[in-house]
């Protein structure tokens, strides 16, 4: 806007002081001149500084301002970055509004688009049950940080790892793990976050901008990730009556974890034996008999704070249950600590170390576990299959 040509609605939204309104009227009448300042008893410096304050207020509230045709200045998905001023002529200064990408809004718009696109995906046809009798228990499969798409070079890290190896490793280990579990009525595949190694084609972390070791193109990573999770679901369906999938948001895949859930929910829409839990928040829960299971990646909330989060989020379920636990990822190694009423546990990843973990001295085994929960007695057994137990 030039010459301070703000609408009455815009002025009301700016909450100007009486001094600012007086300076604005003088500028409208005389321009940014010495005569305008003299007319209201301001020196030139105070006059210009007051007008600058008005311009900054207008820039910050520019989303609410429109031109004469009703056009909004800032497009959806952007926010105001700042304002700069330039002396143009004797009439005064013109405010230029800077914009930058509003990442939260763009993520929301992208997810809305994904929901619409996912409706067009081909649907999986129902699969017949393979057992005539099932045990009344829950087989839980926690997946600690799969990092699909990560690349590791053996001379540097001690182990080669890429998309091809990951596909073979995850499907082979999971197929073997399924066969070690009893045929439970319920199965739960819990992706504990960082399912995908990267969340963008630039190959950097969204929050810190750290460069990531990626194997190939972004679309190649997506294709592999979808293949692996579908193979896991199909394998679980061959051994269990019903399968639930939880996708936790990680620090490597803030957006990808959400569109993964959206795509899987649409894909298995016609399969009554599969439930894709549709949670967009950082904390996820599953209740089974007297068991209450909580899921969080572990990057935004410390383990010692998780019991209070569960009690606050799920007070009624807390009262109904006796065996409560949190399952997390993020740190890539096994750890467990019991707090009053809740057991908190982190899990290993099956993936190899990347260069960052290698140079940082992080070391842990590579496996996937299956935990059997009884509806009355809580955890009653668990099974482990490590990478060395399968042939790659």
SULRA-V624907 format. One record per backbone hydrogen bond with DSSP energy under -1.0 kcal/mol. CO is the residue of the C=O (numbers start at 1). NH is the residue of the N-H. If there is no record, write none. Layout:
BEGIN
co/nh
CO/NH
CO/NH
END
This chain:
BEGIN
co/nh
2/5
4/6
7/11
8/12
9/13
17/21
18/22
19/23
20/24
21/25
22/26
23/27
24/28
25/29
26/30
27/31
31/33
33/37
34/38
35/39
37/42
38/41
43/47
44/48
45/49
46/50
47/51
48/52
49/53
50/54
51/55
52/56
53/57
54/58
55/59
56/60
57/61
59/62
61/64
62/65
65/73
67/70
71/67
75/78
77/102
79/100
82/98
84/96
86/94
89/92
91/32
92/88
92/89
94/86
96/84
98/81
98/82
100/79
101/103
102/106
103/107
104/108
105/109
106/110
107/111
108/112
109/113
110/114
111/115
112/116
113/117
114/118
117/120
118/121
135/137
135/185
137/186
138/373
139/188
140/371
141/190
143/192
147/150
148/197
149/215
152/161
153/156
153/157
154/158
161/152
162/166
163/167
164/168
165/169
166/170
167/171
168/172
169/173
170/174
171/175
172/176
173/177
174/178
175/179
182/184
183/135
184/241
185/242
186/139
187/244
188/141
189/246
190/143
191/248
194/147
195/148
203/212
205/209
210/205
213/151
217/221
218/222
219/223
220/224
221/225
222/226
223/227
224/228
225/229
226/230
227/231
228/232
229/233
230/234
231/235
232/236
233/237
234/238
236/239
236/240
242/187
243/275
244/189
245/277
246/191
253/257
255/259
256/260
257/261
258/262
259/263
260/264
261/265
262/266
263/267
264/268
266/269
267/124
268/271
271/274
273/243
275/245
277/279
284/295
286/293
288/291
290/322
290/323
291/288
292/325
293/286
294/327
295/284
297/329
302/305
303/306
305/309
306/310
307/311
308/312
309/313
310/314
314/318
315/319
316/320
317/321
323/292
324/343
325/294
326/345
327/296
328/347
329/331
335/346
337/344
339/342
342/339
343/326
344/337
345/328
346/335
354/358
355/359
356/360
357/362
358/361
366/387
368/385
370/383
371/140
372/380
372/381
373/138
374/378
375/290
378/374
381/372
383/370
385/368
386/389
387/390
END
